[in-house]
């Protein structure tokens, strides 16, 4: 996964109601939540994660915050969505956490191990 072409901030913000600075702030907050998820889970195995209710609640809470910030940042910004391919899994995790879909520990763990690091790599170039 990665950014497939150069980023044009005018393309991303031209049809959006958010200012570029608001969008930047939301992306920074999403990245901060992602960093927290990785800090919580870095030394942890899936079995440990699954058995630790407090850790699961902390991780799910940060994933939820990430998804809220990303949904807001992507509002009316289809161009931005193309640059961040890892966000789909994060938004799916939010739907699971919200109860719109069955929450499976395996899906959340895959999001933690694959999508969050992917988002952090892909979004690094979008922050001013």
TORPA-4810 file (N, C-alpha, C, O; in nm, 3 decimals):
<nodes>
NODE_1_0.083_-0.118_0.000_0.000_0.000_0.000_0.087_0.124_0.000_0.198_0.124_0.053_X
NODE_2_0.037_0.229_-0.060_0.112_0.353_-0.060_0.043_0.459_-0.141_-0.063_0.438_-0.200_X
NODE_3_0.105_0.571_-0.143_0.053_0.682_-0.220_0.095_0.660_-0.364_0.213_0.641_-0.393_X
NODE_4_0.000_0.662_-0.454_0.027_0.625_-0.591_0.062_0.743_-0.680_0.115_0.723_-0.789_X
NODE_5_0.034_0.863_-0.637_0.071_0.978_-0.717_0.092_1.097_-0.625_0.063_1.088_-0.506_X
NODE_6_0.141_1.207_-0.680_0.170_1.322_-0.595_0.041_1.382_-0.541_-0.066_1.369_-0.602_X
NODE_7_0.053_1.445_-0.429_-0.061_1.501_-0.358_-0.080_1.647_-0.396_0.013_1.726_-0.390_X
NODE_8_-0.202_1.681_-0.436_-0.235_1.819_-0.472_-0.338_1.869_-0.371_-0.455_1.831_-0.378_X
NODE_9_-0.295_1.955_-0.278_-0.387_2.003_-0.173_-0.506_2.079_-0.231_-0.615_2.073_-0.174_X
NODE_10_-0.489_2.149_-0.344_-0.601_2.221_-0.405_-0.708_2.124_-0.454_-0.827_2.152_-0.442_X
NODE_11_-0.666_2.009_-0.507_-0.763_1.909_-0.554_-0.845_1.857_-0.437_-0.965_1.833_-0.451_X
NODE_12_-0.782_1.840_-0.323_-0.849_1.782_-0.208_-0.946_1.879_-0.145_-1.054_1.839_-0.102_X
NODE_13_-0.910_2.006_-0.137_-0.990_2.100_-0.060_-1.084_2.186_-0.144_-1.161_2.263_-0.087_X
NODE_14_-1.079_2.176_-0.275_-1.155_2.270_-0.356_-1.305_2.257_-0.339_-1.376_2.357_-0.348_X
NODE_15_-1.357_2.137_-0.313_-1.502_2.121_-0.300_-1.544_2.100_-0.156_-1.660_2.068_-0.130_X
NODE_16_-1.454_2.116_-0.063_-1.483_2.084_0.076_-1.525_2.207_0.154_-1.482_2.319_0.125_X
NODE_17_-1.609_2.185_0.254_-1.647_2.294_0.343_-1.544_2.315_0.452_-1.545_2.419_0.518_X
NODE_18_-1.454_2.218_0.472_-1.348_2.232_0.570_-1.234_2.316_0.513_-1.202_2.307_0.395_X
NODE_19_-1.175_2.395_0.600_-1.055_2.466_0.556_-0.940_2.367_0.552_-0.947_2.262_0.617_X
NODE_20_-0.835_2.397_0.479_-0.719_2.307_0.478_-0.663_2.285_0.618_-0.614_2.176_0.650_X
NODE_21_-0.669_2.387_0.702_-0.616_2.374_0.838_-0.704_2.284_0.922_-0.654_2.207_1.005_X
NODE_22_-0.835_2.291_0.904_-0.925_2.200_0.976_-0.898_2.056_0.936_-0.893_1.967_1.021_X
NODE_23_-0.881_2.034_0.808_-0.854_1.899_0.759_-0.721_1.849_0.814_-0.709_1.733_0.856_X
NODE_24_-0.620_1.937_0.814_-0.490_1.900_0.870_-0.504_1.862_1.018_-0.447_1.763_1.062_X
NODE_25_-0.578_1.940_1.092_-0.598_1.913_1.234_-0.663_1.776_1.254_-0.622_1.700_1.342_X
NODE_26_-0.763_1.744_1.175_-0.829_1.615_1.187_-0.735_1.500_1.151_-0.736_1.396_1.217_X
NODE_27_-0.653_1.518_1.049_-0.556_1.415_1.013_-0.450_1.397_1.122_-0.410_1.285_1.152_X
NODE_28_-0.406_1.507_1.182_-0.309_1.498_1.291_-0.371_1.423_1.409_-0.306_1.338_1.470_X
NODE_29_-0.495_1.453_1.441_-0.562_1.384_1.552_-0.580_1.235_1.522_-0.565_1.151_1.611_X
NODE_30_-0.613_1.203_1.399_-0.627_1.062_1.360_-0.492_0.992_1.373_-0.485_0.879_1.421_X
NODE_31_-0.387_1.059_1.331_-0.252_1.000_1.344_-0.216_0.980_1.490_-0.157_0.878_1.526_X
NODE_32_-0.248_1.076_1.576_-0.218_1.062_1.719_-0.291_0.941_1.778_-0.233_0.867_1.858_X
NODE_33_-0.415_0.921_1.740_-0.489_0.804_1.787_-0.425_0.676_1.735_-0.417_0.576_1.807_X
NODE_34_-0.379_0.677_1.610_-0.311_0.561_1.553_-0.182_0.529_1.625_-0.151_0.412_1.649_X
NODE_35_-0.106_0.631_1.660_0.018_0.611_1.735_-0.014_0.550_1.872_0.058_0.462_1.919_X
NODE_36_-0.122_0.596_1.934_-0.163_0.539_2.064_-0.199_0.391_2.050_-0.162_0.310_2.134_X
NODE_37_-0.271_0.356_1.942_-0.307_0.216_1.919_-0.181_0.131_1.910_-0.172_0.025_1.972_X
NODE_38_-0.083_0.177_1.834_0.040_0.100_1.819_0.118_0.093_1.950_0.177_-0.011_1.981_X
NODE_39_0.118_0.200_2.028_0.186_0.198_2.158_0.120_0.098_2.252_0.188_0.028_2.327_X
NODE_40_-0.013_0.092_2.249_-0.085_-0.003_2.335_-0.056_-0.147_2.296_-0.049_-0.235_2.382_X
NODE_41_-0.040_-0.173_2.168_-0.038_-0.311_2.119_0.099_-0.359_2.074_0.113_-0.476_2.038_X
NODE_42_0.200_-0.274_2.075_0.330_-0.313_2.021_0.386_-0.441_2.084_0.424_-0.532_2.010_X
NODE_43_0.392_-0.452_2.215_0.452_-0.573_2.271_0.352_-0.686_2.296_0.384_-0.783_2.364_X
NODE_44_0.232_-0.675_2.243_0.122_-0.764_2.280_0.094_-0.865_2.169_0.101_-0.832_2.050_X
NODE_45_0.062_-0.987_2.208_0.018_-1.089_2.113_-0.134_-1.083_2.101_-0.202_-1.023_2.184_X
NODE_46_-0.185_-1.146_1.995_-0.331_-1.150_1.977_-0.398_-1.217_2.096_-0.503_-1.171_2.141_X
NODE_47_-0.340_-1.325_2.147_-0.400_-1.396_2.260_-0.406_-1.307_2.384_-0.505_-1.307_2.457_X
NODE_48_-0.300_-1.230_2.407_-0.299_-1.137_2.520_-0.403_-1.027_2.501_-0.475_-0.991_2.593_X
NODE_49_-0.409_-0.975_2.379_-0.507_-0.871_2.347_-0.648_-0.923_2.374_-0.729_-0.856_2.439_X
NODE_50_-0.675_-1.040_2.324_-0.809_-1.098_2.336_-0.849_-1.119_2.482_-0.967_-1.108_2.516_X
NODE_51_-0.752_-1.150_2.566_-0.783_-1.178_2.706_-0.780_-1.057_2.798_-0.812_-1.070_2.917_X
NODE_52_-0.745_-0.941_2.748_-0.731_-0.822_2.832_-0.841_-0.722_2.798_-0.831_-0.647_2.701_X
NODE_53_-0.945_-0.722_2.877_-1.061_-0.637_2.850_-1.025_-0.489_2.850_-1.076_-0.412_2.767_X
NODE_54_-0.939_-0.449_2.941_-0.900_-0.308_2.948_-0.822_-0.265_2.823_-0.845_-0.157_2.769_X
NODE_55_-0.731_-0.349_2.779_-0.655_-0.320_2.658_-0.747_-0.313_2.537_-0.735_-0.222_2.454_X
NODE_56_-0.840_-0.408_2.525_-0.933_-0.408_2.413_-1.015_-0.280_2.412_-1.037_-0.221_2.306_X
NODE_57_-1.061_-0.236_2.529_-1.141_-0.113_2.537_-1.057_0.008_2.495_-1.107_0.097_2.425_X
NODE_58_-0.931_0.012_2.537_-0.844_0.124_2.500_-0.819_0.127_2.350_-0.826_0.232_2.287_X
NODE_59_-0.790_0.011_2.292_-0.764_0.003_2.148_-0.889_0.039_2.069_-0.882_0.119_1.975_X
NODE_60_-1.002_-0.019_2.105_-1.126_0.010_2.033_-1.163_0.157_2.045_-1.215_0.216_1.950_X
NODE_61_-1.137_0.218_2.160_-1.165_0.361_2.177_-1.081_0.447_2.085_-1.131_0.542_2.025_X
NODE_62_-0.953_0.414_2.073_-0.866_0.491_1.984_-0.901_0.468_1.837_-0.898_0.562_1.757_X
NODE_63_-0.936_0.344_1.802_-0.981_0.318_1.664_-1.107_0.396_1.633_-1.123_0.449_1.523_X
NODE_64_-1.196_0.404_1.729_-1.320_0.480_1.709_-1.287_0.628_1.685_-1.341_0.691_1.594_X
NODE_65_-1.198_0.684_1.768_-1.160_0.824_1.750_-1.095_0.845_1.613_-1.125_0.942_1.544_X
NODE_66_-1.006_0.754_1.575_-0.943_0.764_1.442_-1.049_0.772_1.334_-1.043_0.857_1.245_X
NODE_67_-1.146_0.683_1.341_-1.246_0.677_1.236_-1.334_0.801_1.234_-1.373_0.847_1.127_X
NODE_68_-1.366_0.855_1.350_-1.446_0.977_1.356_-1.370_1.093_1.291_-1.426_1.167_1.211_X
NODE_69_-1.243_1.107_1.326_-1.162_1.214_1.267_-1.149_1.194_1.116_-1.157_1.291_1.040_X
NODE_70_-1.128_1.070_1.073_-1.111_1.044_0.930_-1.240_1.067_0.853_-1.238_1.125_0.744_X
NODE_71_-1.353_1.024_0.908_-1.481_1.048_0.839_-1.503_1.198_0.820_-1.546_1.241_0.713_X
NODE_72_-1.474_1.276_0.923_-1.494_1.420_0.913_-1.396_1.482_0.812_-1.434_1.568_0.733_X
NODE_73_-1.272_1.437_0.815_-1.172_1.491_0.723_-1.207_1.456_0.579_-1.177_1.533_0.488_X
NODE_74_-1.269_1.340_0.557_-1.300_1.295_0.421_-1.432_1.347_0.370_-1.466_1.325_0.254_X
NODE_75_-1.507_1.414_0.452_-1.636_1.464_0.408_-1.616_1.554_0.288_-1.543_1.653_0.294_X
NODE_76_-1.680_1.520_0.178_-1.670_1.596_0.052_-1.527_1.605_-0.002_-1.492_1.702_-0.068_X
NODE_77_-1.446_1.504_0.027_-1.307_1.508_-0.020_-1.271_1.372_-0.081_-1.184_1.301_-0.029_X
NODE_78_-1.337_1.338_-0.189_-1.310_1.210_-0.254_-1.165_1.198_-0.299_-1.108_1.089_-0.298_X
NODE_79_-1.104_1.310_-0.337_-0.965_1.304_-0.380_-0.875_1.258_-0.266_-0.783_1.178_-0.289_X
NODE_80_-0.899_1.306_-0.146_-0.817_1.266_-0.031_-0.832_1.117_-0.004_-0.734_1.049_0.026_X
NODE_81_-0.951_1.067_-0.015_-0.978_0.925_0.011_-0.893_0.835_-0.078_-0.854_0.726_-0.037_X
NODE_82_-0.864_0.879_-0.199_-0.783_0.799_-0.292_-0.640_0.782_-0.243_-0.574_0.683_-0.276_X
NODE_83_-0.591_0.878_-0.165_-0.453_0.873_-0.121_-0.433_0.782_0.000_-0.321_0.738_0.025_X
NODE_84_-0.537_0.753_0.073_-0.525_0.676_0.197_-0.603_0.546_0.184_-0.720_0.539_0.222_X
NODE_85_-0.540_0.445_0.131_-0.610_0.319_0.105_-0.636_0.240_0.232_-0.723_0.153_0.232_X
NODE_86_-0.563_0.266_0.339_-0.579_0.189_0.463_-0.701_0.231_0.543_-0.738_0.162_0.638_X
NODE_87_-0.763_0.341_0.508_-0.872_0.391_0.592_-0.997_0.306_0.585_-1.079_0.309_0.677_X
NODE_88_-1.015_0.230_0.478_-1.136_0.147_0.467_-1.148_0.051_0.584_-1.255_0.039_0.643_X
NODE_89_-1.040_-0.016_0.619_-1.042_-0.111_0.730_-1.068_-0.039_0.862_-1.137_-0.092_0.949_X
NODE_90_-1.014_0.081_0.877_-1.036_0.156_1.000_-1.183_0.194_1.013_-1.240_0.185_1.122_X
NODE_91_-1.244_0.235_0.902_-1.386_0.271_0.906_-1.474_0.148_0.925_-1.579_0.157_0.989_X
NODE_92_-1.433_0.033_0.872_-1.506_-0.092_0.898_-1.498_-0.125_1.046_-1.597_-0.168_1.106_X
NODE_93_-1.381_-0.107_1.106_-1.367_-0.132_1.249_-1.460_-0.042_1.329_-1.517_-0.085_1.429_X
NODE_94_-1.475_0.084_1.285_-1.567_0.174_1.356_-1.709_0.120_1.349_-1.781_0.123_1.449_X
NODE_95_-1.750_0.072_1.234_-1.885_0.018_1.220_-1.905_-0.101_1.313_-2.013_-0.119_1.368_X
NODE_96_-1.802_-0.180_1.330_-1.811_-0.293_1.421_-1.820_-0.245_1.565_-1.900_-0.296_1.643_X
NODE_97_-1.737_-0.148_1.600_-1.737_-0.096_1.737_-1.871_-0.030_1.767_-1.921_-0.041_1.879_X
NODE_98_-1.929_0.038_1.669_-2.060_0.103_1.686_-2.174_0.003_1.698_-2.284_0.039_1.739_X
NODE_99_-2.148_-0.122_1.663_-2.253_-0.223_1.669_-2.331_-0.237_1.540_-2.430_-0.309_1.536_X
NODE_100_-2.288_-0.170_1.433_-2.357_-0.183_1.305_-2.324_-0.315_1.238_-2.400_-0.362_1.153_X
NODE_101_-2.212_-0.373_1.275_-2.170_-0.504_1.224_-2.116_-0.583_1.343_-2.072_-0.523_1.441_X
NODE_102_-2.118_-0.714_1.336_-2.063_-0.793_1.447_-1.914_-0.761_1.468_-1.836_-0.757_1.373_X
NODE_103_-1.877_-0.740_1.593_-1.738_-0.709_1.627_-1.663_-0.839_1.649_-1.700_-0.920_1.735_X
NODE_104_-1.559_-0.859_1.571_-1.475_-0.977_1.586_-1.336_-0.932_1.625_-1.278_-0.844_1.562_X
NODE_105_-1.284_-0.993_1.730_-1.150_-0.956_1.775_-1.047_-0.970_1.664_-0.954_-0.890_1.654_X
NODE_106_-1.063_-1.072_1.580_-0.968_-1.095_1.472_-0.966_-0.978_1.372_-0.861_-0.939_1.323_X
NODE_107_-1.084_-0.924_1.344_-1.092_-0.811_1.251_-1.027_-0.686_1.310_-0.955_-0.614_1.241_X
NODE_108_-1.054_-0.662_1.437_-0.993_-0.546_1.502_-0.842_-0.563_1.506_-0.768_-0.468_1.479_X
NODE_109_-0.795_-0.683_1.539_-0.651_-0.708_1.546_-0.585_-0.690_1.410_-0.476_-0.633_1.400_X
NODE_110_-0.649_-0.738_1.304_-0.596_-0.720_1.169_-0.588_-0.570_1.136_-0.491_-0.525_1.076_X
NODE_111_-0.689_-0.495_1.176_-0.688_-0.350_1.155_-0.570_-0.287_1.229_-0.501_-0.201_1.175_X
NODE_112_-0.548_-0.332_1.354_-0.438_-0.279_1.435_-0.303_-0.310_1.371_-0.216_-0.224_1.368_X
NODE_113_-0.286_-0.431_1.322_-0.157_-0.475_1.271_-0.130_-0.432_1.127_-0.014_-0.419_1.088_X
NODE_114_-0.233_-0.411_1.047_-0.213_-0.379_0.905_-0.259_-0.238_0.869_-0.183_-0.160_0.812_X
NODE_115_-0.383_-0.206_0.902_-0.441_-0.080_0.854_-0.388_0.042_0.926_-0.362_0.145_0.863_X
NODE_116_-0.371_0.033_1.058_-0.322_0.150_1.131_-0.179_0.185_1.088_-0.152_0.301_1.057_X
NODE_117_-0.085_0.088_1.084_0.048_0.125_1.033_0.043_0.174_0.888_0.117_0.266_0.852_X
NODE_118_-0.043_0.115_0.805_-0.057_0.162_0.667_-0.106_0.305_0.661_-0.054_0.385_0.583_X
NODE_119_-0.204_0.337_0.743_-0.254_0.475_0.748_-0.144_0.570_0.792_-0.128_0.678_0.734_X
NODE_120_-0.068_0.533_0.894_0.039_0.621_0.942_0.144_0.644_0.833_0.193_0.756_0.819_X
NODE_121_0.178_0.541_0.758_0.274_0.557_0.647_0.215_0.647_0.538_0.281_0.741_0.492_X
NODE_122_0.092_0.619_0.497_0.031_0.690_0.385_0.001_0.836_0.419_0.012_0.923_0.333_X
NODE_123_-0.036_0.862_0.541_-0.078_0.998_0.578_0.039_1.088_0.612_0.023_1.210_0.622_X
NODE_124_0.156_1.031_0.631_0.274_1.110_0.667_0.296_1.224_0.568_0.334_1.334_0.609_X
NODE_125_0.275_1.201_0.441_0.299_1.304_0.339_0.186_1.406_0.327_0.199_1.505_0.255_X
NODE_126_0.077_1.383_0.396_-0.036_1.476_0.385_-0.034_1.585_0.490_-0.106_1.685_0.479_X
NODE_127_0.048_1.568_0.591_0.054_1.666_0.699_0.153_1.775_0.659_0.265_1.747_0.615_X
NODE_128_0.110_1.900_0.674_0.196_2.014_0.637_0.323_2.017_0.718_0.406_2.106_0.699_X
</nodes>
